[in-house]
Amino acid sequence: MGAKLINLENALIFLLVLLALAFQSEAGGIVVYWGQNGREGTLTNTCSSGKYKIVNIAFLSSFGGGRTPQINLAGHCNPASNGCKRISQDIRYCQSKGIKVLLSLGGDMKTYYLSSSDEARNLADYLWNNFLGGSSNSRPLGDAVLNGIDFDIEGGGGSSNYAELARRLSDYSKRGKKVYLAAAPQCPFPDSSLHAALSTGLFDYVWIQYYNNPQCSYESSSRNRFKNSWQKWTTTVSAGQFFIGLPASSAAAGSGYVAPNVLTSQVLPFAKASSKYGGVMLWNKYHDDKNGYSSQIKGSV
């Protein structure tokens, strides 16, 4: 009888562990952009904080028109002198902690465009060989293999060709190592720069920018604008998970800042009703450090 009770207790403990792991895998996470302020700490510091599920390295900000693509990591390092190769060890550290690290394309500098589907395929090949699972003598971030690519395309031209870029990158997943695809559209639907790419249905993550867009940002006095937008995105676009994109402080964007207590009490309960809810994206690491935003919301995300 005693042995049976022990076996039953062990079975119950095992079941509880499985349930806890399942709950953890379904819980939301925080995504952050890193790379655009030299005072935000290293990538290793970012990942050792325990706050983030995914880190986007920002940005590969120059490409197209026959130019060799260029990364711009602000005050962190100088790619022209191969000074960014040392970030490989940081990337591997993050990945050892279970944190995905993506390279973000674009940004608001608009020194980029794709003029044709051929140019899109060439960019995909460059990304594969220089940042993902391929090989090249000129890998700007060293030999670490990033987990995927984030499309933060905010104009620049050639929007229809980003669909071909997504397809080509997705094809590389068939070579063995998954290439995660993410996108950061503006909240007005559809996003003019990313609609074609998102229509491919190939994206794992979509973090919608609910800032600098008053027509769909969250306001306590007009909650339906956000709610209608969130429902539109999560029910219309075929993607793995959707994230609420927010500025990490009021200084991080012109508009759209949502106080942490408002986010946790008013916004997240509604957003979590979607089976596609993935968490919160923050712009950016520097402002998160200054405001402590992620620390205030992490337990509720």
C-alpha positions as CSV (number, residue, x, y, z in Angstrom):
1,M,0.0,0.0,0.0
2,G,2.8,2.4,0.9
3,A,4.6,1.8,-2.4
4,K,1.4,2.5,-4.3
5,L,1.0,5.8,-2.4
6,I,4.5,6.8,-3.2
7,N,4.0,6.0,-6.9
8,L,0.8,8.0,-6.9
9,E,2.6,10.9,-5.3
10,N,5.4,10.7,-7.9
11,A,2.8,10.6,-10.7
12,L,1.1,13.7,-9.3
13,I,4.3,15.6,-9.0
14,F,5.3,14.7,-12.6
15,L,1.9,15.9,-13.8
16,L,2.2,19.2,-11.9
17,V,5.7,19.7,-13.5
18,L,4.3,19.1,-16.9
19,L,1.4,21.5,-16.3
20,A,3.9,24.1,-15.1
21,L,6.1,23.7,-18.1
22,A,3.1,23.9,-20.4
23,F,1.9,27.1,-18.7
24,Q,5.4,28.6,-18.9
25,S,5.6,27.9,-22.6
26,E,2.2,29.6,-23.2
27,A,3.1,32.7,-21.0
28,G,3.8,35.9,-22.8
29,G,7.2,37.4,-23.1
30,I,9.0,40.8,-23.6
31,V,10.8,41.7,-26.7
32,V,13.3,44.6,-26.8
33,Y,15.2,46.4,-29.4
34,W,18.9,46.8,-28.7
35,G,21.7,48.6,-30.6
36,Q,20.7,52.2,-31.1
37,N,22.2,53.8,-28.0
38,G,25.8,53.2,-26.7
39,R,24.6,53.9,-23.1
40,E,22.2,50.9,-23.0
41,G,24.8,48.3,-21.9
42,T,26.1,45.3,-23.8
43,L,24.0,42.6,-25.4
44,T,25.2,40.3,-22.6
45,N,24.0,42.7,-20.0
46,T,20.7,42.8,-21.8
47,C,20.3,39.0,-21.8
48,S,21.6,38.5,-18.3
49,S,18.8,40.7,-16.9
50,G,16.3,37.9,-17.1
51,K,13.7,40.3,-18.5
52,Y,13.6,39.5,-22.2
53,K,12.4,36.6,-24.4
54,I,13.7,38.0,-27.7
55,V,16.2,40.7,-28.5
56,N,16.2,42.5,-31.9
57,I,19.6,43.9,-32.9
58,A,18.9,47.2,-34.6
59,F,19.6,47.9,-37.4
60,L,20.8,46.7,-40.8
61,S,19.8,50.1,-42.0
62,S,21.3,50.4,-45.5
63,F,20.6,48.1,-48.4
64,G,19.3,48.0,-51.9
65,G,20.3,49.9,-55.1
66,G,23.4,47.7,-55.6
67,R,24.9,48.7,-52.2
68,T,26.6,46.3,-49.9
69,P,24.2,46.1,-46.9
70,Q,25.5,47.9,-43.8
71,I,24.7,47.6,-40.1
72,N,24.5,50.6,-37.8
73,L,24.8,49.9,-34.1
74,A,25.1,53.5,-33.0
75,G,27.8,53.9,-30.3
76,H,28.3,50.2,-29.7
77,C,30.9,49.3,-32.4
78,N,32.2,50.3,-35.8
79,P,31.5,47.6,-38.4
80,A,33.8,49.4,-40.9
81,S,36.8,48.3,-38.8
82,N,35.3,44.9,-38.0
83,G,34.7,46.2,-34.5
84,C,31.3,44.5,-34.2
85,K,32.6,40.9,-34.7
86,R,33.1,40.7,-30.9
87,I,29.3,40.7,-30.4
88,S,29.3,37.0,-31.5
89,Q,30.2,36.0,-27.9
90,D,27.2,38.1,-26.6
91,I,24.9,36.5,-29.1
92,R,26.0,33.0,-28.1
93,Y,25.5,34.0,-24.4
94,C,21.9,35.1,-25.0
95,Q,21.1,31.9,-26.9
96,S,22.6,29.8,-24.1
97,K,19.9,31.5,-21.9
98,G,17.2,30.5,-24.3
99,I,16.8,34.0,-25.7
100,K,16.4,34.4,-29.4
101,V,18.4,37.1,-31.1
102,L,17.2,38.5,-34.4
103,L,18.7,41.1,-36.8
104,S,16.3,43.9,-37.5
105,L,16.2,45.4,-41.0
106,G,15.3,49.0,-41.7
107,G,14.3,51.4,-39.0
108,D,13.2,55.0,-39.5
109,M,16.3,56.2,-41.3
110,K,14.9,55.0,-44.7
111,T,18.3,54.5,-46.3
112,Y,17.1,51.3,-47.8
113,Y,14.8,49.9,-50.5
114,L,14.3,46.9,-52.6
115,S,13.9,47.7,-56.3
116,S,13.1,44.2,-57.6
117,S,12.5,40.6,-56.6
118,D,16.0,39.8,-57.7
119,E,17.4,42.4,-55.3
120,A,15.2,40.9,-52.6
121,R,16.6,37.4,-53.2
122,N,20.1,38.8,-53.2
123,L,19.6,40.4,-49.9
124,A,18.2,37.2,-48.5
125,D,21.3,35.3,-49.7
126,Y,23.5,38.0,-48.1
127,L,21.7,37.7,-44.8
128,W,22.0,33.9,-44.8
129,N,25.7,34.0,-45.5
130,N,26.6,36.9,-43.2
131,F,24.3,36.6,-40.2
132,L,22.5,33.2,-40.4
133,G,23.5,29.7,-41.1
134,G,25.7,30.3,-44.2
135,S,29.3,31.3,-44.5
136,S,31.2,34.3,-45.6
137,N,34.6,35.9,-44.9
138,S,32.9,39.2,-44.0
139,R,30.4,38.4,-41.3
140,P,29.8,41.8,-39.6
141,L,28.8,40.3,-36.2
142,G,31.3,37.4,-36.3
143,D,30.6,33.7,-36.6
144,A,27.6,33.5,-34.3
145,V,24.4,32.3,-36.0
146,L,21.4,34.6,-35.4
147,N,18.0,33.1,-34.9
148,G,16.2,35.1,-37.6
149,I,15.3,38.4,-39.2
150,D,13.0,41.2,-38.1
151,F,11.4,43.4,-40.7
152,D,11.1,46.9,-39.3
153,I,10.3,48.5,-42.7
154,E,9.0,52.0,-42.4
155,G,9.0,53.2,-46.0
156,G,12.0,53.4,-48.3
157,G,10.2,51.9,-51.4
158,G,9.8,48.5,-53.0
159,S,7.3,47.3,-50.4
160,S,6.0,44.5,-52.7
161,N,9.5,43.0,-52.8
162,Y,9.6,42.2,-49.1
163,A,7.3,39.3,-49.8
164,E,10.0,37.7,-51.9
165,L,12.6,38.5,-49.2
166,A,10.4,36.6,-46.7
167,R,9.9,33.7,-49.0
168,R,13.6,33.3,-49.8
169,L,14.5,33.5,-46.1
170,S,11.9,31.0,-45.2
171,D,13.3,28.6,-47.9
172,Y,16.6,28.6,-45.9
173,S,14.7,27.1,-43.0
174,K,14.5,23.9,-45.1
175,R,18.2,23.5,-44.8
176,G,17.9,22.4,-41.2
177,K,18.1,25.4,-38.9
178,K,14.9,27.4,-38.5
179,V,15.0,31.0,-39.6
180,Y,12.5,32.9,-37.5
181,L,10.8,35.8,-39.3
182,A,9.3,38.8,-37.4
183,A,7.7,42.1,-38.5
184,A,7.1,45.4,-36.8
185,P,4.2,47.0,-38.7
186,Q,2.5,50.3,-37.8
187,C,-0.9,49.7,-36.1
188,P,-3.0,51.3,-38.9
189,F,-4.2,48.4,-40.9
190,P,-2.9,47.4,-43.4
191,D,0.6,48.6,-43.1
192,S,1.6,49.9,-46.5
193,S,5.3,48.8,-46.2
194,L,4.7,45.3,-44.8
195,H,1.3,44.2,-46.1
196,A,2.7,42.2,-49.0
197,A,5.3,40.5,-46.8
198,L,2.7,39.7,-44.1
199,S,0.3,38.3,-46.6
200,T,2.7,35.4,-47.2
201,G,1.7,33.9,-43.9
202,L,5.4,33.1,-43.2
203,F,5.9,35.2,-40.1
204,D,6.4,33.7,-36.6
205,Y,6.1,37.0,-34.7
206,V,4.4,40.3,-35.4
207,W,5.0,43.2,-33.0
208,I,2.5,45.9,-33.8
209,Q,3.8,49.5,-33.3
210,Y,1.1,51.1,-31.1
211,Y,3.1,54.4,-30.9
212,N,3.4,57.4,-33.1
213,N,0.0,56.3,-34.4
214,P,-2.7,58.2,-32.5
215,Q,-5.5,56.6,-34.6
216,C,-4.9,53.2,-33.0
217,S,-2.8,53.8,-29.9
218,Y,-4.3,53.0,-26.5
219,E,-6.0,55.8,-24.6
220,S,-8.0,55.3,-21.5
221,S,-10.6,57.7,-22.8
222,S,-10.9,55.9,-26.2
223,R,-10.1,52.3,-25.7
224,N,-12.0,51.0,-28.7
225,R,-9.3,52.4,-31.1
226,F,-6.8,50.0,-29.7
227,K,-9.3,47.1,-29.3
228,N,-10.5,47.3,-32.8
229,S,-7.0,47.4,-34.2
230,W,-5.8,44.5,-32.1
231,Q,-8.8,42.4,-33.2
232,K,-8.2,43.3,-36.8
233,W,-4.5,42.4,-36.8
234,T,-4.9,39.1,-34.8
235,T,-7.9,37.8,-36.8
236,T,-6.8,38.9,-40.3
237,V,-3.1,38.3,-40.5
238,S,-1.8,34.7,-40.5
239,A,1.2,34.7,-38.1
240,G,2.4,32.7,-35.1
241,Q,2.1,35.3,-32.3
242,F,1.3,39.0,-32.0
243,F,2.9,41.4,-29.6
244,I,1.8,44.9,-28.4
245,G,4.6,47.3,-29.4
246,L,5.1,50.2,-27.0
247,P,7.7,52.8,-26.1
248,A,9.5,51.9,-22.9
249,S,9.2,55.5,-21.7
250,S,7.4,58.7,-22.7
251,A,10.7,60.0,-24.1
252,A,11.0,57.0,-26.4
253,A,8.3,58.1,-28.9
254,G,6.2,61.1,-29.8
255,S,3.0,59.5,-28.6
256,G,1.6,56.1,-27.5
257,Y,3.2,55.7,-24.1
258,V,1.1,53.6,-21.8
259,A,1.9,53.7,-18.1
260,P,2.8,50.2,-16.7
261,N,-0.1,50.0,-14.3
262,V,-2.6,50.9,-17.1
263,L,-1.0,48.3,-19.4
264,T,-1.4,45.5,-16.8
265,S,-4.8,46.5,-15.6
266,Q,-6.6,47.7,-18.8
267,V,-4.7,46.6,-21.9
268,L,-3.3,43.1,-21.2
269,P,-6.5,41.5,-19.9
270,F,-8.2,42.3,-23.3
271,A,-5.2,41.4,-25.5
272,K,-4.7,38.1,-23.8
273,A,-8.1,36.9,-24.9
274,S,-6.5,36.3,-28.3
275,S,-5.0,32.8,-28.7
276,K,-2.3,34.5,-30.8
277,Y,-1.2,36.8,-27.9
278,G,2.6,36.6,-27.5
279,G,3.5,39.5,-25.2
280,V,4.9,43.0,-25.3
281,M,7.6,44.6,-27.5
282,L,9.5,47.6,-26.2
283,W,11.4,50.3,-27.9
284,N,14.1,50.3,-26.7
285,K,16.6,48.9,-24.2
286,Y,18.0,52.3,-23.3
287,H,14.6,53.8,-22.4
288,D,13.7,50.6,-20.6
289,D,16.7,51.0,-18.4
290,K,15.8,54.6,-17.6
291,N,12.2,53.9,-16.9
292,G,12.3,50.3,-15.5
293,Y,9.3,49.5,-17.7
294,S,9.9,45.8,-18.2
295,S,10.5,45.2,-14.5
296,Q,7.1,46.7,-13.7
297,I,5.1,44.6,-16.2
298,K,7.1,41.3,-16.4
299,G,5.0,39.5,-13.8
300,S,1.8,40.3,-15.8
301,V,2.9,39.8,-19.4
